[in-house]
Amino acid sequence: MGHPTAPLSVDVPALTACGSGAAEAGETLRAAAAAAAFRLAVTEQPGWSSATAIRAAESLWDTHVRALADEVRIFGEGLTASAREFQAADRASADGIRAAGPR
């Protein structure tokens, strides 16, 4: 025996707004990362390798933040696309029911 399922309900405007907000946050993070450029004023010190290590860490951090920005943007775009797809499927189902006529 299966379990009864609750009817599916999706708040399309809220999902769209959430997706748009996430995509915008990703773009904002990417712009902030580009503006900051993650460049520390590092000078070489004789006998120390810290400047090289700092530059490597800087590069990794920059790559990580840009990848995170892309992931957030793509996630938001996916939410927005899901909202559109749900709405289209819902309309298609309603049209199919109307076309079938009364029982």
KEMARTOR-895195 format. One record per residue (C-alpha): residue number from 0; x negated, y negated, z. Coordinates in nm, 3 decimals. Layout:
REM residues N
{NUM {X Y Z}}
...
***
This chain:
REM residues 103
{0 {0.000 0.000 0.000}}
{1 {-0.131 -0.343 -0.090}}
{2 {-0.123 -0.649 0.124}}
{3 {0.119 -0.924 0.032}}
{4 {-0.059 -1.223 -0.113}}
{5 {0.018 -1.582 -0.045}}
{6 {0.102 -1.796 -0.346}}
{7 {-0.197 -1.974 -0.493}}
{8 {-0.190 -2.346 -0.445}}
{9 {-0.454 -2.580 -0.580}}
{10 {-0.459 -2.954 -0.520}}
{11 {-0.587 -3.050 -0.866}}
{12 {-0.634 -3.423 -0.795}}
{13 {-0.825 -3.345 -0.473}}
{14 {-1.042 -3.084 -0.648}}
{15 {-1.111 -3.328 -0.931}}
{16 {-1.201 -3.606 -0.686}}
{17 {-1.428 -3.370 -0.490}}
{18 {-1.601 -3.259 -0.809}}
{19 {-1.645 -3.614 -0.931}}
{20 {-1.783 -3.719 -0.595}}
{21 {-2.033 -3.433 -0.590}}
{22 {-2.146 -3.500 -0.947}}
{23 {-2.189 -3.868 -0.860}}
{24 {-2.387 -3.778 -0.547}}
{25 {-2.619 -3.566 -0.760}}
{26 {-2.676 -3.853 -1.001}}
{27 {-2.735 -4.093 -0.711}}
{28 {-2.989 -3.856 -0.556}}
{29 {-3.169 -3.818 -0.889}}
{30 {-3.182 -4.198 -0.936}}
{31 {-3.307 -4.248 -0.579}}
{32 {-3.576 -3.984 -0.628}}
{33 {-3.688 -4.146 -0.953}}
{34 {-3.697 -4.490 -0.788}}
{35 {-3.892 -4.364 -0.487}}
{36 {-4.125 -4.170 -0.716}}
{37 {-4.260 -3.993 -0.404}}
{38 {-4.600 -4.147 -0.443}}
{39 {-4.795 -4.189 -0.124}}
{40 {-5.099 -4.412 -0.114}}
{41 {-5.358 -4.142 -0.060}}
{42 {-5.728 -4.206 -0.077}}
{43 {-5.999 -3.946 -0.091}}
{44 {-6.206 -3.910 0.223}}
{45 {-6.548 -3.750 0.195}}
{46 {-6.545 -3.399 0.335}}
{47 {-6.166 -3.374 0.351}}
{48 {-5.927 -3.200 0.112}}
{49 {-5.613 -3.356 0.257}}
{50 {-5.561 -3.596 -0.036}}
{51 {-5.541 -3.304 -0.277}}
{52 {-5.301 -3.117 -0.047}}
{53 {-5.084 -3.426 -0.004}}
{54 {-5.062 -3.479 -0.381}}
{55 {-4.964 -3.114 -0.429}}
{56 {-4.698 -3.139 -0.158}}
{57 {-4.574 -3.464 -0.311}}
{58 {-4.533 -3.296 -0.649}}
{59 {-4.350 -2.997 -0.499}}
{60 {-4.118 -3.224 -0.301}}
{61 {-4.040 -3.433 -0.609}}
{62 {-3.960 -3.117 -0.807}}
{63 {-3.743 -2.984 -0.524}}
{64 {-3.542 -3.306 -0.483}}
{65 {-3.482 -3.336 -0.857}}
{66 {-3.370 -2.971 -0.874}}
{67 {-3.139 -3.028 -0.577}}
{68 {-2.991 -3.334 -0.749}}
{69 {-2.926 -3.126 -1.060}}
{70 {-2.764 -2.847 -0.858}}
{71 {-2.532 -3.091 -0.678}}
{72 {-2.436 -3.257 -1.008}}
{73 {-2.373 -2.921 -1.180}}
{74 {-2.167 -2.800 -0.881}}
{75 {-1.952 -3.113 -0.901}}
{76 {-1.906 -3.075 -1.275}}
{77 {-1.803 -2.713 -1.215}}
{78 {-1.539 -2.817 -0.961}}
{79 {-1.399 -3.072 -1.202}}
{80 {-1.394 -2.818 -1.486}}
{81 {-1.220 -2.566 -1.258}}
{82 {-0.952 -2.821 -1.177}}
{83 {-0.891 -2.885 -1.549}}
{84 {-0.885 -2.512 -1.626}}
{85 {-0.642 -2.440 -1.342}}
{86 {-0.414 -2.718 -1.454}}
{87 {-0.422 -2.593 -1.816}}
{88 {-0.348 -2.235 -1.707}}
{89 {-0.066 -2.354 -1.483}}
{90 {0.088 -2.553 -1.769}}
{91 {0.051 -2.260 -2.010}}
{92 {0.223 -2.029 -1.761}}
{93 {0.505 -2.276 -1.708}}
{94 {0.548 -2.315 -2.084}}
{95 {0.562 -1.935 -2.119}}
{96 {0.829 -1.908 -1.851}}
{97 {1.034 -2.186 -2.013}}
{98 {1.000 -2.024 -2.355}}
{99 {1.126 -1.691 -2.219}}
{100 {1.450 -1.862 -2.122}}
{101 {1.684 -1.776 -1.840}}
{102 {1.733 -1.417 -1.727}}
***
